[in-house]
Amino acid sequence: MHNDKSAVRAQIWTKPFILVILVQFLMFTSMYILLPTLPVYAKSIGGSETVAGLIVGLFTFAAVLVRPFSGNLLDSKGRKAVLIFGIIIFLVSAASYTWAYLVWVLLALRMVHGLGWGATTTAAGTVASDVIPAVRRGEGMGYYGISSTIAMSVGPALGLGIIAHYSFQRLFLISVLFAAAGLVIALFINYEGMNGKASDSSTQKTGGTKPKGVIIEKSAIAPSLVLFFTALSYGGIVTFLKPYADFRGIENIGPFFTVYALVLLFGRPVMGKMADKYGAGLLLVPGTLAIAAALLTLMQASSMTVFLLAAVLYGLGFGAVQPVLNALVISLAPPERRGAANATFFSAMDLGIGLGAVILGAISEWVGYSLMYGISTLFALLALAIYFVVLRPRLAVVKARGENR
């Protein structure tokens, strides 16, 4: 009987987990449909190159701005309420693009859209971390990340295909339909009492203390710093890989992102299992070194084969580092502060990608794309140094707690 109970507690594929994965996939697909196409729409209504850049920048900035506050609300007001509210803001913003015929209106909507995105993704990640058994947290977060990886693979291509064959109005409608489906599924997420946790109150049934009114969770700072420096290099990849490939004479660099997504898709669950069994350090160190190797490979890339090798290395590295760090964030945080911990973690990723694009963009103007990628390896090495100096000593805390939350 004891073994049966243990088996039930260790199940990953519960109804709430499946539902939150579906919500994550639908919302990410809705977002990725618009990611490469809204800058095109901005130009079609008279926007400049700067405005096209702001379409991405304002969205990210708004998400970073709202995450800490939504994280605090997750811990004080409940997971489901914040998730539903965030999706509604996201959905209404996406629907409103239909009437955005002026550039300033489009930019304002993009800010509001980012607020909904930040609240939604922070809430969904917190729900996932609640319902995954502690002993399989690394594996579970790996599976959870697959949903966004698949969306990253199909969303941009779907969006570009829609505007190529139909219209921007059709594009906005499809994005809204994905978000609306996410809202409907989110309404059925209810895991109150499951594993001793509550969906609408982080302190109910946990015996925890009332969440503090602090928007940054201190226990999440160390792993978030590692992620921040890792994400700096990713900002350089998503922003400058296409012009760099053009410079190298490669017309279509799309296969790079396809290979990268496939490596993440198949690698994340396996790496999560390894982290649960052997410890985070086993994956964080080689994962960070793989990222550095990928950046050095990009520095030398002159053919599609070399670019794809870099994609494999970066996919292995990021696929190991990001879910393991996310699992550590949840393990280190008190149960009543998981919302704030997730918000701190994802804010670090958003900031890293955004600042990485800005910093590496300035560096590329100075030394060129090739050397820029070589210089960005320093970010990976800094992430590794922070792991050894700051994060590694905290892993003993996770072990001492026995991950029994």
Steps between C-alpha positions, in 0.01 A plus 500: 500500500781738579658435164168565326468836671856589409432410137193725495694791648775454243269515198579781257224461241210614715200688362616844626847447350361398161263796498768754590727359228217548249446856622873570469508363143195696385616830651853463367366416154276806510802711590743343250250547215531875557870520587642514144189652341411803714819684397389447138156635587658801670684586180182455296330778701795738472737385774876527470773245578517648849127444548539141379763450769277656763231245417724237657667720761184647655340157526803364688529807721134480601536130584804571718315784669198293596662169595613592855159646586309210347728263690407666826130482406540129424614444857241728663190476278534158337636335187184458294373855543826650371518248215147575379544877536827492311352297213205739473735801469706310245193399298339846497830656392542253213143562385554878512780491241220484241430869567863611538537715187730754668854424610460645849184293556687185394786575738261570789318171436833320485579626851166376634549171315836458674337555840256217430781278374714558809214422739384195301837329463601567859172353626516195270858424603403522866204266452730250328754518782222443754364183346829332404621260774815634665697180434437539125512878474787518253335245271161669531629849419673346199168365373334834577758684291426280199167678447669836438767330287237353265325838486833662410532253213152541348389850602730724292458288186121499545489877546716571196294257294176674597616848394649357179170343388230691688497826697608657826138491616501123456830487689355683799192276497708180509712638785184584695355152442811336648484731803126441542558124499765553768249694710236228476746228605636714785151521648513123563831506689418417860748326725401625844606247761719307256829410667397722788499815287224737402439663166321806632701561812863421544464477873181296523567140597874556505525637846728767354527856613334789324708608198712803556444814292841471337490468122848347463562159659851498646544125476450522123768763439798264464349266237340801330840665465636188332203505261540874437857468375404194297208686339725791400654281232158378385400862438787522254390185320132581450577859396810478282527146366313578177713801398812307600392204285429739213850639542636144478305442178228278648158612377276288722614454861161359604635142539718629788192572711331176391799292612531705819131440581526125426800462730307679775192289432674166544773605740315683775315204656811280495712773658234566760503133603879510527485811718247334733714186528854635509467864604484836324876547487537205265308691231560869579876486448511307168184682388660840546819380332291374206352848463849650496608242241196585285589870504860428405371278220278783374803728503664269243186403308526534123268220381157365589658187647695703755195713582299183566777363721475821703122449519547151644754621758287797603188284521678247722639776720188710540285187526707393800546835673155663485272221636755397766529858624120532499472185712762638741309828532191309611698276737678789669191717547258460790170351375312823570749698286507284186310759298751772582786256437370413152448869426859577602628216283309587183572872543870412495452315172304786340757754613784284379354460151409869471826639634697240306351628175589857591851432634601258227349727238732778611793259505418376148514855364846530649660162417256322266271200549767231505706647782180601678410133542852428621472776761159371611667182627609716794137511611489120517823494699361761741190282546726207583699707750178610675393137523820395677528804728138573589259225393689179568515559879122536500449154354579357842188679623288318241646167606446573867135580439466169321281666232196397702279793425 
